[in-house]
Amino acid sequence: MDWKSFADRFEPMTCILSVEKLADGGFGAVRIVHGNGKYIDSLALAAGGVEIGSDKRAEFIPNSEYTKYIPKDLNFEDVCYRCAVLKEPMHNIVRASRYPFDIMVFMMPLESDDENLGCCTFTQILLPKSDDNLASATISAETALEVINTCIKLREDKPFDEIMQSVIEEIRAICNAEYCSVLLIDETLRQCAPLAQAKSSDAVLAWVENEDELDDDFYSLVESWQDTMAGSFCLVISDEHDMEYIRERNPRWYESLSGAKVKSLVLYPLMRRGQLLGYIMAVNYDTETTQHIKDTLELTTYFIASEIANNRFIDQLKTLGKTDVLTGVMNHNAMNARVSELSEGPETEEACKMGIVFADMNGLKYVNDHQGHLAGDILLKNAAMVLQSAFPGEEIYRAGGDEFLVVLKNTDETDLRQRIEDVKKKSDLFGNVSFAAGYCMLDRGKDIRAALSRADQLMYEDKANCYRMNPKLKRRD
């Protein structure tokens, strides 16, 4: 067969691919038999993985393995096998981060003169880059229904963690997998944590389930996944051939997977507007339905990523709504909400072990008047740092201006007095930070507002005593 003449009859970029059939039913080398002029030109520009648009060119050699011109891609090899050997026509949208465009792909099986080879056409049309990873290829009605059901779950009126747990359990059932999870990552803090996990009752794999194990070493392993994916939109490991690819490309991850008894894996990055939010994975899944699983997850990850991004945004708004922007402690609105909660809530044993501290800065007005408000802002920040150091893990509020409120759990009067002394000692480390402070325990049945009034009164008595001992300080208020 004159494959060159055949390929030249196609108007879009087209090549002929061959796939080596193995005796065990698997496949070997995937080769580019020949292509039309447009396709060969595109390969010449991308030879050896060089980005399209560079001036590095390489001569096309017919019947070369595809990895001579583009990076090894397990997803590409899988669709070639299915089309050339299993005789399944293929149509898909490929979104690879290594290219500044998306690719619409059409593939059709061909007869081969060699019984040891399967052949197919590969036609590609370049498309403008999509902002997100929403798939637009043809999908089955079954896949569409499953994705719709997932989307409905995502809109349920439940806590976000509960929704994601329900979704990941359904995905595990669709994949018939031993383990599924959504793993969130924070590239700034270099942290990762599971958002939701689902595991079959008879699972034998040893996977990471303890968040204490998700340390920096584990994060660095997760960080390596992007390089292993080599710009592909997902990673599918379905057999020993694929595991060998992981062993060659990422030995450390291979050892981790082998140690966890992972034999198959589907991994999709969760992307939103170019930002990597995390990954969704299915481990030891039903490899007989690999394409269905890929189609389902490709669509589902778009909606899950969108919900995660929206949830993060809402959390950020909530944080901003209750945080004092200058000092980083909680603000006046958050304090009022907490006071209302304690005032209107039931009397509990826990409430009887709570204490409050009012702390008022000395000298802020003097600093603002004589050194400027920037110096005053620095003084307020230092004051907040002193309180955070003296009351680690406790609720600290900026009541307004130069006043702060601290709410402590599981405390007593002795502890409160010691903490206030600690505040004054730590204040000395910042030179001009000075506090007057008062405290009060929340007795059973005592109204929080009465306790606040008592603590406020003691704070002013402390301030008056401070002025008696340091008359010059008074002029600084």
C-alpha positions in Angstrom: 0.0 0.0 0.0 1.3 3.4 -1.0 0.6 5.1 2.4 2.2 8.4 1.3 -0.2 8.8 -1.6 -3.1 7.8 0.6 -2.3 10.4 3.2 -1.8 13.1 0.6 -5.5 12.7 -0.4 -6.5 14.3 3.0 -6.8 18.0 3.2 -6.3 18.4 7.0 -3.1 17.3 8.7 -3.2 13.5 8.5 -0.9 10.6 9.0 -1.0 6.8 8.9 -0.1 5.0 12.2 0.9 1.4 12.7 0.6 -0.5 16.0 2.6 -3.6 16.7 0.5 -6.6 17.8 2.0 -8.7 20.5 1.3 -12.4 21.1 -0.1 -11.8 24.5 -2.8 -9.5 23.2 -1.0 -6.3 24.0 0.8 -4.0 21.8 4.3 -2.8 21.1 5.7 0.1 19.1 3.5 2.8 17.7 4.9 4.2 14.4 4.2 7.1 12.1 4.2 5.2 8.7 3.8 8.4 6.6 1.8 11.6 6.5 0.8 14.4 4.2 2.8 17.6 3.8 0.9 19.5 6.5 1.3 16.8 9.1 5.0 16.3 8.4 5.6 20.0 8.7 3.9 20.0 12.1 6.2 17.1 13.2 9.3 18.8 12.0 8.5 21.8 14.2 7.8 19.7 17.2 10.6 17.2 16.8 11.7 15.7 20.0 9.1 17.6 22.0 10.3 21.0 20.9 7.5 23.5 21.1 5.6 24.4 17.9 6.8 27.7 16.5 10.5 27.1 17.3 13.0 27.0 14.5 14.3 23.6 15.4 13.5 21.2 12.6 14.2 17.5 12.0 13.9 15.5 8.9 10.9 13.1 8.9 11.8 9.5 8.5 8.9 7.2 7.4 7.9 4.4 9.8 9.7 6.0 12.8 8.4 5.5 16.3 6.2 8.4 17.3 8.4 9.3 20.3 11.0 10.5 17.8 8.8 13.6 17.3 6.5 14.0 20.3 6.8 13.0 24.0 5.7 9.5 25.0 2.0 9.6 25.9 0.2 6.6 27.3 -3.2 8.1 26.4 -2.1 8.5 22.8 -0.8 4.9 22.7 -4.1 3.6 24.1 -6.3 5.3 21.5 -4.0 4.1 18.7 -4.3 0.5 19.9 -8.0 0.7 20.2 -8.4 2.2 16.7 -5.7 0.3 14.8 -5.9 -3.1 16.5 -9.4 -3.2 18.0 -10.9 -1.4 15.0 -12.8 1.3 17.0 -13.2 4.7 15.2 -12.1 7.5 17.5 -13.1 11.2 17.8 -11.8 13.3 20.6 -10.6 16.7 21.8 -7.1 16.6 23.1 -6.0 19.2 25.6 -2.3 19.0 26.3 -0.6 21.7 28.3 2.6 21.4 26.2 0.8 22.9 23.2 -0.6 26.4 23.0 -3.7 25.0 21.3 -6.2 22.2 21.6 -6.4 19.4 19.0 -9.5 17.8 17.5 -8.7 14.3 16.5 -10.4 11.9 14.1 -9.1 8.3 13.7 -10.3 5.5 11.5 -9.1 1.8 11.4 -7.5 0.6 8.2 -6.7 -2.8 6.7 -3.1 -3.9 7.0 -1.0 -6.0 4.7 0.9 -7.3 7.7 -0.9 -9.5 10.2 1.4 -8.4 12.9 0.5 -4.7 12.5 -2.7 -2.7 13.0 -3.1 0.5 11.0 -5.3 3.6 11.3 -5.6 7.2 10.1 -4.9 10.1 12.4 -6.3 13.5 11.4 -5.8 16.5 13.6 -7.4 20.0 13.4 -5.9 22.7 15.7 -8.4 24.7 17.8 -8.0 27.8 20.0 -6.9 26.9 23.5 -9.8 26.4 26.0 -9.7 28.1 29.3 -10.6 25.0 31.2 -10.6 21.2 30.8 -14.3 20.7 29.7 -14.5 17.9 27.2 -16.5 18.4 24.0 -15.9 15.1 22.3 -18.8 12.8 21.5 -19.8 10.8 24.6 -22.3 8.0 25.2 -25.8 8.6 26.8 -24.7 6.5 29.8 -21.7 8.7 30.4 -23.8 11.9 30.0 -26.3 10.6 32.5 -23.6 9.7 35.1 -22.1 13.2 34.7 -25.5 14.8 35.1 -26.2 12.8 38.3 -22.8 14.0 39.7 -23.6 17.6 38.8 -26.9 17.3 40.7 -25.1 16.0 43.7 -22.7 19.0 43.6 -25.7 21.4 43.9 -27.3 19.7 46.9 -27.9 21.9 50.0 -25.4 20.1 52.3 -22.0 20.9 53.7 -19.4 20.9 51.0 -17.4 18.0 52.6 -20.5 15.8 52.7 -21.2 16.6 49.0 -17.7 15.7 47.9 -17.8 12.5 49.9 -21.0 11.5 48.2 -19.6 12.3 44.8 -16.3 10.4 45.3 -18.2 7.3 46.5 -20.3 7.5 43.3 -17.2 7.8 41.2 -15.6 4.8 42.9 -18.7 2.8 42.0 -18.6 4.0 38.4 -15.0 3.0 38.1 -15.5 -0.2 40.2 -12.2 0.9 41.9 -10.7 -0.2 45.2 -9.9 3.5 46.1 -10.9 6.9 44.8 -10.1 10.3 46.2 -10.0 14.0 45.6 -6.6 15.4 46.7 -6.3 19.1 47.1 -3.0 20.9 46.8 -1.7 24.4 47.8 1.3 25.3 45.6 2.0 28.4 47.7 2.2 26.5 51.1 3.4 23.3 49.5 0.7 21.3 51.2 -1.8 18.7 50.1 -4.7 17.0 51.8 -7.5 14.7 50.8 -10.9 16.4 50.4 -12.8 13.1 50.1 -11.9 9.4 49.9 -13.8 6.2 49.2 -12.5 2.7 49.6 -14.1 -0.7 48.9 -14.6 -3.0 51.9 -12.4 -5.7 50.4 -9.6 -3.3 49.3 -6.1 -4.7 49.8 -4.0 -1.7 48.7 -2.0 0.3 51.3 -2.8 3.9 50.3 -2.2 7.2 52.2 -5.2 7.7 54.5 -3.6 9.5 57.4 -3.2 13.2 56.9 -0.2 13.2 59.1 1.6 11.3 56.4 1.0 14.1 53.9 4.2 16.0 54.7 6.6 17.9 52.5 8.1 14.7 51.2 4.7 13.5 50.0 4.0 16.9 48.5 7.3 16.7 46.5 6.1 13.3 45.2 2.7 14.8 44.1 4.6 17.7 42.5 6.4 15.2 40.3 3.1 13.9 38.8 3.0 16.8 36.3 6.3 16.0 34.8 5.3 12.3 34.6 2.1 13.3 32.7 4.4 15.2 30.2 1.7 17.7 29.3 -1.1 15.2 28.8 -4.6 16.0 30.2 -4.6 12.8 32.2 -2.6 9.7 33.2 -4.0 6.2 32.7 -2.1 3.2 34.0 -3.9 0.0 33.0 -1.3 -2.8 32.8 2.3 -3.7 33.4 3.3 -2.0 30.1 2.1 1.3 31.6 3.7 0.7 34.9 7.0 0.1 33.1 6.6 3.6 31.7 6.2 5.0 35.2 9.2 3.1 36.4 11.3 4.6 33.6 10.0 8.1 33.9 9.4 8.4 37.7 11.2 5.6 39.7 10.3 7.2 43.0 6.6 7.2 42.2 6.8 3.7 40.8 8.2 2.4 44.1 5.4 4.2 45.9 2.7 2.7 43.7 4.2 -0.8 43.9 4.5 -0.6 47.7 0.8 0.4 47.9 -0.1 -2.5 45.6 -1.4 -0.2 42.9 -1.9 -2.1 39.6 -4.0 0.4 37.7 -4.6 4.1 38.1 -6.6 6.9 36.5 -5.3 10.4 37.4 -6.9 13.7 36.3 -5.6 17.1 37.4 -8.3 19.5 38.7 -7.7 22.7 36.8 -9.5 26.0 37.1 -8.5 29.0 34.9 -5.0 27.7 34.6 -4.6 27.0 38.3 -3.9 23.4 39.6 -6.3 22.8 42.5 -5.5 19.1 43.0 -6.2 15.7 41.5 -8.9 13.2 41.3 -7.9 9.5 41.1 -9.2 6.0 40.8 -7.0 3.2 41.9 -7.2 -0.5 40.9 -10.2 0.2 38.7 -12.0 -2.0 36.2 -9.7 -1.9 33.2 -12.3 -3.4 31.0 -14.1 -0.1 31.0 -11.2 2.2 30.7 -12.6 4.4 28.0 -15.9 4.9 29.7 -14.1 5.8 32.9 -11.9 8.3 31.1 -14.9 9.9 29.4 -16.8 10.2 32.6 -13.9 11.6 34.7 -12.8 14.0 31.9 -16.3 15.7 32.1 -16.7 15.3 35.8 -13.4 16.9 36.7 -14.5 20.1 35.1 -17.5 20.5 37.4 -15.7 19.3 40.5 -12.8 21.8 39.9 -15.4 24.5 39.4 -17.1 23.7 42.7 -13.8 23.5 44.6 -12.8 26.9 43.2 -16.1 28.4 44.1 -16.0 26.9 47.6 -12.5 28.3 48.1 -13.7 31.7 47.0 -16.6 31.7 49.4 -14.3 30.6 52.2 -12.0 33.5 51.4 -14.9 35.9 51.5 -16.0 34.5 54.9 -12.4 34.9 56.2 -12.2 38.5 54.9 -15.6 39.1 56.5 -14.5 38.2 60.0 -10.8 39.1 59.8 -9.2 42.5 60.7 -7.2 43.2 57.6 -4.5 45.2 59.4 -3.6 42.9 62.3 -4.8 39.5 61.1 -6.9 38.8 64.2 -10.7 38.5 64.1 -12.6 41.8 63.6 -15.4 43.6 65.4 -18.2 41.9 63.4 -16.8 38.5 64.4 -16.6 39.6 68.0 -20.2 40.7 68.0 -21.3 37.4 66.5 -19.3 35.5 69.2 -20.7 37.6 72.0 -24.3 36.9 70.7 -23.6 33.2 70.5 -22.3 33.1 74.1 -25.1 35.3 75.3 -28.0 33.5 73.6 -26.6 29.9 73.8 -27.4 27.4 76.5 -25.5 27.3 79.8 -22.9 24.5 79.5 -20.1 23.2 81.6 -17.7 24.4 79.0 -19.0 28.0 79.4 -18.1 27.9 83.1 -14.4 27.3 82.2 -14.2 30.2 79.8 -12.5 33.5 80.5 -12.3 36.9 78.7 -9.5 39.4 78.6 -9.9 43.1 77.6 -6.6 44.6 76.5 -6.2 48.3 75.6 -3.1 49.7 74.1 -1.3 52.6 75.7 0.1 55.4 73.5 -1.4 54.7 70.1 -2.8 58.3 69.7 0.6 59.7 70.6 2.3 57.6 67.9 -0.3 58.5 65.3 0.0 62.2 66.1 3.8 62.4 66.3 5.1 59.6 64.1 2.2 59.2 61.6 -0.5 56.6 61.0 1.9 54.2 59.3 3.9 54.0 62.5 0.6 53.5 64.4 -0.4 50.7 62.1 3.0 49.0 62.8 2.3 49.4 66.5 -1.1 47.8 66.1 0.4 44.8 64.2 3.1 44.4 66.9 0.4 44.5 69.6 -1.6 41.7 67.8 1.6 39.7 67.6 2.1 40.0 71.3 -1.4 38.8 72.0 -1.1 35.9 69.6 2.2 34.9 71.3 0.7 35.1 74.8 -2.6 33.5 73.9 -1.7 30.8 71.2 -4.7 29.1 69.8 -7.2 31.3 71.5 -9.9 33.6 70.0 -8.4 37.1 69.6 -10.6 40.0 68.3 -9.8 43.6 67.5 -12.8 45.2 69.3 -12.0 48.6 67.6 -9.2 51.2 67.6 -6.7 50.2 70.1 -8.8 47.7 72.0 -8.6 43.9 71.8 -10.7 41.1 73.3 -9.5 37.6 74.0 -11.9 34.6 74.7 -10.2 31.6 76.3 -11.5 28.1 76.8 -10.6 25.7 79.6 -9.0 28.3 81.9 -9.2 29.7 85.4 -8.4 32.9 87.2 -4.8 31.8 88.0 -4.2 31.1 84.4 -5.7 34.4 83.3 -3.5 36.4 85.7 -0.5 34.5 84.4 -1.4 35.2 80.8 -1.8 38.9 81.4 1.6 39.0 83.1 3.0 37.2 80.1 1.5 39.8 77.8 3.3 42.6 79.6 6.6 40.7 79.5 6.3 40.0 75.8 5.4 43.6 75.2 8.8 44.7 76.4 10.3 42.8 73.4 8.7 45.4 71.1 9.8 48.5 72.9 6.8 50.8 72.6 4.0 48.2 72.9 2.2 48.6 76.2 -1.2 47.2 77.4 -3.6 47.8 80.1 -5.7 44.7 80.7 -8.6 43.3 82.7 -10.2 39.9 82.9 -13.3 38.0 84.1 -14.4 34.4 84.2 -17.8 33.4 82.8 -19.7 32.0 85.8 -22.7 29.7 85.4 -25.7 31.9 84.6 -23.6 35.1 84.3 -24.4 37.0 81.1 -21.4 37.5 78.8 -22.2 41.1 78.5 -21.9 41.6 82.3 -18.5 39.7 82.1 -17.4 42.0 79.4 -18.4 45.1 81.4 -16.5 43.7 84.4 -13.3 43.0 82.4 -13.6 46.5 80.8 -13.8 48.1 84.2 -10.7 46.2 85.5 -8.9 47.2 82.3 -9.5 50.9 83.0 -8.4 50.4 86.6 -5.2 48.8 85.3 -4.7 51.8 82.9 -5.3 54.3 85.7 -2.8 52.5 87.9 -0.3 52.4 85.0 -0.7 56.2 84.7 -0.2 56.7 88.4 3.1 54.7 88.2 4.1 56.4 84.9 2.7 60.0 84.7 4.6 60.7 81.5 2.9 57.9 79.7 -0.5 59.6 80.1 0.5 62.4 77.8 1.0 59.8 75.1 -2.7 58.8 74.9 
